[in-house]
Amino acid sequence: MARAMSANIVVVGAGIVGVCCASYLRRDGHPVTLVEREGPGEGTSKGNAGALSPGSCVPLAMPGIVRKVPGWLTDPEGPLSIRPAYLPRALPWLVRFVRSARPERVEEISDALRALHRHVFESYEPLVRQARCEDLIRRTGTMVVYRSEQAFLSSRREWDLRRARGAEVKELSAAELQELEPALASTHAHGMLSPDHGYVANPHRLVTRLAEQFVADGGRLERGHVRALRRNADETVTLQLDGREITAAKVVIATGAWSSALTSTIGVSLPLESQRGYHVTLTDPGFEPRIPVSSSEGKFYATPMEGGLRVAGTVEFAGLDAPADFRRARRLLAQVKTLYPQVRTESFTEWMGHRPCMPDSLPVIGPAPGNPGVFLAFGHGHNGMTSAPVTGRLIAEMVASRASFIDAAPYSAQRF
């Protein structure tokens, strides 16, 4: 016989988004239970590249992307891979993705991304201060570097989108690049600096510290796999786990790329896809870069972290269940040498995780259509570490029926 318990608010998923939602709800005084089938931060958050990017407002789908995809797919070293057996399943999502690249839609998405991301540091501040882990938030600035003039010129549209929305950016010459990051290969002719950006020095430690503080503040952490939701006549929601049930007044779904499996049990179908990403962490790189650097041509990101130099990148469409292809991770070992010629790559760890992506590059934040008491907080794509604390604030405001501090309409599930 299934064991049963009751709770006021249940947040499902203890990655960075779920933990931030639970933390902000608890700060409002709600009794909150956080349910996670693994440990906090053991999923996608554990392998995050760590970027904190208030100026990140460029959607993944930009005008002209269709012309680039064939070259990426035919290049074994390229940033995009689609496993042939998975293509029929991914195709509807990809069609929506391409449609979102219409110029007028790109402007709308950019506005919404900037509104969501610009508050990242102020939204983390009360959480990390309470958890005494301020040292993990590094406000160093970040760089994007270019080897070719063509790559630099082709990026102008993206930087114009950022500037138009008030993001601070600075163009760097080859000499300025070398002055700012002496270890950088001299073959890079151009760079763009975002001085108000930063990074998390250890994403897994950040999530675990925030989760520990949530419990210390009176929150409850439950281990379990939520397999389905059931709406009740009294408008409560029952979560069905293995061997037990939890009935809650309100539920927040924050299970990343696995979220659509839960929403489908309450009749909500959303176009969520996993863009599988890989990283290698070089445990003895021989030096420590001063700031995170992104390679425009290589489409990868290098972050100096507590455990070494993390090199993250690539997008792979293969679903949630296919085994990892760690050849994609190891290709990053050669690519990082184009960025830092003297880097040591002999000692490394490798990882694959699931980025939860919506086709328009915007997350879903807000009520689940037709399901009072159920709130959605997923689909943050490549920006989860940046979006998470702002999402937590928005969810807390929605649960309390307060006016949102930013316009939350662009993130509504109703757009689909």
C-alpha positions as CSV (number, residue, x, y, z in Angstrom):
1,M,0.0,0.0,0.0
2,A,1.3,3.4,-1.0
3,R,2.5,5.7,1.8
4,A,1.0,9.2,1.7
5,M,2.1,12.6,3.0
6,S,0.9,16.1,2.5
7,A,2.8,19.3,1.8
8,N,1.9,23.0,1.1
9,I,4.2,23.5,-1.9
10,V,6.3,20.9,-3.6
11,V,9.1,21.8,-6.0
12,V,10.1,18.8,-8.2
13,G,13.8,18.9,-9.3
14,A,16.8,20.1,-7.3
15,G,19.0,21.4,-10.1
16,I,19.9,25.1,-10.0
17,V,16.4,26.2,-11.2
18,G,14.5,24.0,-8.7
19,V,16.7,25.0,-5.8
20,C,16.4,28.7,-6.5
21,C,12.6,28.3,-6.8
22,A,12.4,26.4,-3.5
23,S,14.7,29.0,-1.8
24,Y,12.7,32.0,-2.9
25,L,9.4,30.3,-1.9
26,R,10.9,29.4,1.5
27,R,12.1,33.0,1.9
28,D,8.4,34.0,1.5
29,G,7.6,31.8,4.5
30,H,5.9,28.9,2.7
31,P,6.3,25.4,3.9
32,V,8.2,23.9,0.9
33,T,9.3,20.3,0.1
34,L,11.9,19.8,-2.6
35,V,11.8,16.4,-4.3
36,E,14.8,15.1,-6.2
37,R,15.5,11.6,-7.4
38,E,19.3,12.1,-7.2
39,G,21.3,14.5,-5.0
40,P,20.9,18.3,-5.5
41,G,22.8,19.5,-8.5
42,E,23.7,16.0,-9.7
43,G,22.1,16.4,-13.1
44,T,22.7,19.0,-15.7
45,S,23.7,21.7,-13.2
46,K,26.7,19.6,-12.2
47,G,28.3,20.0,-15.6
48,N,27.2,23.5,-16.3
49,A,29.8,25.8,-18.0
50,G,29.1,28.3,-15.2
51,A,28.5,31.4,-17.2
52,L,26.6,34.3,-15.6
53,S,25.6,36.5,-18.5
54,P,23.4,39.5,-17.8
55,G,23.9,40.6,-21.4
56,S,23.0,37.3,-23.0
57,C,20.1,38.1,-25.2
58,V,20.8,36.5,-28.6
59,P,18.5,33.5,-29.4
60,L,20.1,30.3,-30.7
61,A,18.1,30.6,-33.9
62,M,19.1,33.7,-35.9
63,P,18.3,34.6,-39.5
64,G,20.4,32.6,-41.9
65,I,20.9,29.7,-39.5
66,V,19.5,27.2,-42.1
67,R,22.5,27.9,-44.3
68,K,24.9,27.0,-41.5
69,V,23.4,23.7,-40.4
70,P,24.5,21.5,-43.3
71,G,28.2,22.5,-42.8
72,W,28.0,21.8,-39.0
73,L,26.4,18.4,-39.6
74,T,28.9,17.3,-42.1
75,D,31.9,18.4,-40.1
76,P,32.9,15.7,-37.6
77,E,34.6,18.4,-35.5
78,G,31.5,20.6,-35.8
79,P,29.4,22.0,-33.0
80,L,26.1,20.2,-34.0
81,S,25.3,16.5,-34.3
82,I,22.0,14.7,-34.9
83,R,21.9,10.9,-34.5
84,P,20.1,9.6,-37.7
85,A,17.7,7.4,-35.7
86,Y,16.6,10.4,-33.7
87,L,16.0,12.8,-36.6
88,P,12.3,11.9,-37.1
89,R,11.6,12.7,-33.5
90,A,13.6,15.9,-33.5
91,L,12.3,17.2,-36.8
92,P,9.1,19.0,-35.5
93,W,11.1,20.8,-32.8
94,L,13.7,21.8,-35.4
95,V,11.0,23.2,-37.7
96,R,9.7,25.4,-34.8
97,F,13.3,26.4,-34.1
98,V,13.9,27.6,-37.6
99,R,10.6,29.5,-37.6
100,S,11.6,31.4,-34.5
101,A,14.5,32.9,-36.5
102,R,12.2,35.4,-38.2
103,P,13.7,38.9,-37.8
104,E,10.7,40.3,-35.9
105,R,10.5,37.3,-33.6
106,V,14.3,37.5,-32.9
107,E,13.8,41.1,-31.6
108,E,11.0,40.0,-29.3
109,I,13.0,37.0,-28.0
110,S,16.0,39.2,-27.4
111,D,14.0,41.7,-25.4
112,A,12.7,38.8,-23.2
113,L,16.1,37.2,-22.7
114,R,17.7,40.5,-21.7
115,A,14.8,41.2,-19.2
116,L,15.3,37.8,-17.6
117,H,19.1,37.8,-17.5
118,R,20.0,41.4,-16.5
119,H,19.0,40.7,-12.9
120,V,21.1,37.6,-12.4
121,F,23.6,39.0,-9.8
122,E,21.1,40.9,-7.7
123,S,18.9,37.8,-7.7
124,Y,21.7,35.5,-6.5
125,E,22.9,38.0,-3.9
126,P,20.5,37.2,-1.0
127,L,20.7,33.4,-1.7
128,V,24.5,33.2,-1.7
129,R,24.8,35.6,1.2
130,Q,22.5,33.5,3.4
131,A,24.3,30.3,2.3
132,R,27.8,31.9,2.9
133,C,29.0,31.0,-0.6
134,E,29.6,34.4,-2.1
135,D,33.1,33.3,-3.1
136,L,31.5,31.1,-5.9
137,I,30.2,34.1,-7.8
138,R,33.0,35.7,-9.8
139,R,32.3,39.0,-11.5
140,T,35.4,39.0,-13.8
141,G,33.9,39.7,-17.2
142,T,34.0,37.3,-20.1
143,M,35.4,37.3,-23.7
144,V,34.4,36.0,-27.1
145,V,37.4,35.7,-29.4
146,Y,37.7,35.4,-33.2
147,R,40.5,34.1,-35.3
148,S,39.2,35.3,-38.7
149,E,37.9,38.6,-39.9
150,Q,34.9,36.9,-41.5
151,A,33.8,35.3,-38.2
152,F,34.1,38.7,-36.5
153,L,32.2,40.6,-39.1
154,S,29.4,38.0,-39.2
155,S,28.8,38.4,-35.5
156,R,28.0,42.1,-35.8
157,R,24.3,41.5,-35.8
158,E,24.5,39.6,-32.5
159,W,26.5,42.3,-30.8
160,D,24.1,45.0,-32.1
161,L,21.2,43.1,-30.5
162,R,23.1,43.3,-27.2
163,R,24.0,46.9,-27.4
164,A,20.5,47.9,-28.4
165,R,19.3,46.4,-25.1
166,G,21.8,48.2,-23.0
167,A,24.3,45.4,-22.5
168,E,27.8,46.6,-21.9
169,V,30.3,45.4,-24.5
170,K,33.8,46.5,-25.6
171,E,35.6,45.6,-28.8
172,L,39.2,44.4,-28.3
173,S,42.1,44.5,-30.7
174,A,44.6,41.6,-31.0
175,A,47.0,43.6,-28.7
176,E,44.3,44.2,-26.1
177,L,43.4,40.5,-26.1
178,Q,47.0,39.6,-25.3
179,E,47.2,42.2,-22.6
180,L,43.9,40.9,-21.0
181,E,44.7,37.2,-21.4
182,P,48.4,36.5,-22.1
183,A,47.9,32.8,-22.4
184,L,45.6,33.3,-25.4
185,A,46.8,32.1,-28.8
186,S,48.2,35.1,-30.8
187,T,46.2,33.9,-33.9
188,H,43.1,35.6,-32.5
189,A,42.7,38.9,-34.2
190,H,39.5,40.2,-32.6
191,G,37.6,39.9,-29.4
192,M,34.5,41.2,-27.6
193,L,34.5,41.8,-23.9
194,S,31.4,41.8,-21.7
195,P,32.8,43.4,-18.5
196,D,29.7,42.9,-16.4
197,H,29.5,39.2,-17.0
198,G,31.0,36.5,-14.7
199,Y,30.9,32.9,-13.8
200,V,30.3,30.3,-11.0
201,A,33.5,28.8,-9.9
202,N,31.9,25.4,-9.0
203,P,28.3,25.0,-10.2
204,H,27.8,21.7,-8.2
205,R,29.0,23.3,-5.0
206,L,26.7,26.3,-5.5
207,V,23.6,24.1,-5.9
208,T,24.5,21.9,-2.9
209,R,25.2,24.9,-0.7
210,L,21.9,26.5,-1.6
211,A,20.1,23.2,-1.0
212,E,21.7,22.9,2.4
213,Q,20.7,26.4,3.3
214,F,17.1,25.7,2.2
215,V,17.0,22.8,4.6
216,A,18.6,24.9,7.4
217,D,15.9,27.5,6.8
218,G,13.2,25.0,7.4
219,G,12.7,23.5,4.0
220,R,12.3,19.8,3.5
221,L,14.3,17.7,1.0
222,E,12.9,14.4,-0.1
223,R,14.6,11.8,-2.3
224,G,12.3,10.2,-4.8
225,H,11.3,9.9,-8.5
226,V,8.1,11.7,-9.3
227,R,6.5,9.7,-12.1
228,A,3.1,11.4,-12.5
229,L,0.8,14.1,-11.3
230,R,-2.9,13.8,-10.5
231,R,-5.3,16.7,-10.1
232,N,-7.8,16.3,-7.3
233,A,-11.4,17.6,-7.0
234,D,-10.3,20.0,-4.2
235,E,-7.7,21.5,-6.6
236,T,-4.8,19.9,-4.7
237,V,-2.3,17.9,-6.8
238,T,-1.0,14.4,-5.9
239,L,2.5,13.5,-6.9
240,Q,3.0,9.8,-7.6
241,L,6.4,8.4,-6.6
242,D,7.7,4.9,-6.3
243,G,5.7,3.4,-3.4
244,R,4.3,6.6,-2.1
245,E,2.3,9.7,-2.8
246,I,2.6,13.4,-1.8
247,T,-0.4,15.7,-2.0
248,A,0.3,19.4,-2.3
249,A,-1.6,22.6,-2.5
250,K,0.8,23.8,-5.2
251,V,3.5,22.1,-7.3
252,V,6.5,23.6,-9.3
253,I,7.9,21.4,-12.1
254,A,11.6,22.1,-12.5
255,T,13.0,18.8,-13.8
256,G,14.8,20.2,-16.8
257,A,14.8,18.1,-19.9
258,W,12.6,15.5,-18.1
259,S,9.8,18.0,-17.4
260,S,7.6,17.2,-20.4
261,A,7.2,13.7,-19.1
262,L,5.5,15.1,-16.0
263,T,3.5,17.8,-17.8
264,S,2.1,15.2,-20.2
265,T,0.5,13.4,-17.2
266,I,-1.7,16.5,-16.6
267,G,-2.5,17.0,-20.3
268,V,0.1,19.7,-21.0
269,S,2.2,19.1,-24.1
270,L,5.1,21.4,-24.7
271,P,7.9,21.3,-27.3
272,L,10.8,20.6,-25.0
273,E,14.0,19.0,-26.4
274,S,17.3,18.0,-24.9
275,Q,20.4,19.6,-26.5
276,R,22.9,17.2,-25.1
277,G,26.1,19.0,-24.2
278,Y,29.6,17.7,-23.3
279,H,32.5,19.0,-21.4
280,V,36.0,18.0,-20.3
281,T,37.5,19.4,-17.2
282,L,41.3,19.7,-17.4
283,T,42.5,18.9,-13.8
284,D,46.1,20.1,-14.4
285,P,46.0,22.6,-17.3
286,G,49.3,24.2,-16.3
287,F,47.9,27.7,-15.9
288,E,44.7,29.5,-14.9
289,P,43.0,31.8,-17.4
290,R,42.1,35.2,-15.9
291,I,38.5,35.1,-17.2
292,P,36.1,32.7,-19.1
293,V,36.7,32.8,-22.9
294,S,34.4,31.6,-25.7
295,S,35.8,30.6,-29.1
296,S,33.5,31.9,-31.8
297,E,34.7,29.5,-34.5
298,G,35.0,26.5,-32.2
299,K,31.6,27.1,-30.4
300,F,33.0,26.2,-27.0
301,Y,33.5,27.9,-23.7
302,A,36.5,27.6,-21.4
303,T,35.9,28.5,-17.7
304,P,38.5,28.5,-14.9
305,M,36.9,26.5,-12.1
306,E,37.8,25.2,-8.7
307,G,38.5,21.7,-10.2
308,G,40.4,22.9,-13.2
309,L,39.7,24.4,-16.6
310,R,36.3,23.3,-17.8
311,V,35.9,23.2,-21.6
312,A,32.2,22.9,-22.6
313,G,30.4,22.9,-25.9
314,T,28.7,21.0,-28.7
315,V,25.0,20.3,-29.3
316,E,23.8,16.8,-29.9
317,F,20.3,15.6,-30.6
318,A,19.9,12.0,-29.5
319,G,17.2,12.1,-26.8
320,L,17.3,11.4,-23.1
321,D,18.1,7.7,-23.2
322,A,20.8,7.2,-25.8
323,P,24.3,6.5,-24.4
324,A,26.8,9.3,-24.4
325,D,29.3,9.5,-27.2
326,F,32.4,10.7,-25.4
327,R,34.3,11.2,-28.6
328,R,32.5,14.5,-28.7
329,A,33.9,15.5,-25.4
330,R,37.4,14.4,-26.3
331,R,37.3,16.6,-29.5
332,L,37.3,19.5,-27.1
333,L,40.8,18.5,-26.0
334,A,42.2,19.4,-29.4
335,Q,40.0,22.4,-29.8
336,V,41.1,24.1,-26.6
337,K,44.7,24.1,-27.9
338,T,43.6,26.5,-30.6
339,L,42.6,28.8,-27.7
340,Y,45.5,28.1,-25.3
341,P,48.5,26.6,-27.1
342,Q,50.4,25.7,-23.9
343,V,47.5,24.0,-22.1
344,R,48.0,20.5,-20.7
345,T,45.3,18.1,-21.7
346,E,46.7,14.8,-20.3
347,S,44.6,14.8,-17.2
348,F,40.9,15.3,-17.5
349,T,37.4,14.2,-16.6
350,E,34.5,14.0,-19.1
351,W,30.8,14.5,-18.8
352,M,27.5,14.7,-20.8
353,G,24.3,16.3,-19.8
354,H,20.9,17.4,-21.1
355,R,20.2,21.1,-21.7
356,P,16.4,21.6,-21.6
357,C,15.6,23.7,-24.7
358,M,12.5,25.3,-26.1
359,P,12.5,26.1,-29.8
360,D,12.4,29.8,-29.3
361,S,15.3,30.0,-26.8
362,L,12.9,31.2,-24.0
363,P,12.1,29.1,-20.9
364,V,8.6,28.3,-19.7
365,I,8.0,30.1,-16.4
366,G,4.5,30.3,-15.0
367,P,1.2,28.5,-14.5
368,A,0.5,25.2,-16.3
369,P,-2.4,25.8,-18.7
370,G,-5.6,24.3,-17.4
371,N,-4.0,23.2,-14.1
372,P,-4.5,25.5,-11.2
373,G,-1.8,25.2,-8.6
374,V,0.8,23.8,-11.0
375,F,3.7,26.0,-12.1
376,L,6.3,25.4,-14.7
377,A,10.0,26.4,-14.5
378,F,12.1,24.7,-17.2
379,G,13.4,25.0,-20.7
380,H,16.3,27.4,-19.8
381,G,18.5,25.9,-22.5
382,H,22.1,27.1,-22.4
383,N,21.4,29.8,-19.8
384,G,20.3,27.8,-16.8
385,M,22.8,29.2,-14.4
386,T,22.0,32.7,-15.4
387,S,18.3,32.4,-15.5
388,A,17.8,30.3,-12.3
389,P,17.6,33.0,-9.6
390,V,15.4,35.3,-11.6
391,T,13.1,32.3,-12.3
392,G,13.0,31.6,-8.6
393,R,11.9,35.2,-7.9
394,L,9.2,35.0,-10.6
395,I,7.8,31.7,-9.4
396,A,7.6,33.0,-5.8
397,E,5.7,36.1,-7.0
398,M,3.3,34.0,-9.0
399,V,2.6,31.6,-6.2
400,A,1.9,34.6,-3.9
401,S,-0.2,36.3,-6.6
402,R,2.0,39.3,-6.4
403,A,2.8,41.5,-9.4
404,S,6.0,40.3,-11.1
405,F,9.1,42.5,-10.9
406,I,9.5,42.0,-14.7
407,D,6.9,41.2,-17.4
408,A,6.5,37.4,-17.3
409,A,4.2,37.1,-20.3
410,P,7.0,36.2,-22.8
411,Y,7.8,33.0,-20.8
412,S,4.2,31.8,-20.6
413,A,3.4,28.2,-21.7
414,Q,0.4,29.7,-23.5
415,R,2.7,30.9,-26.4
416,F,2.7,27.3,-27.6
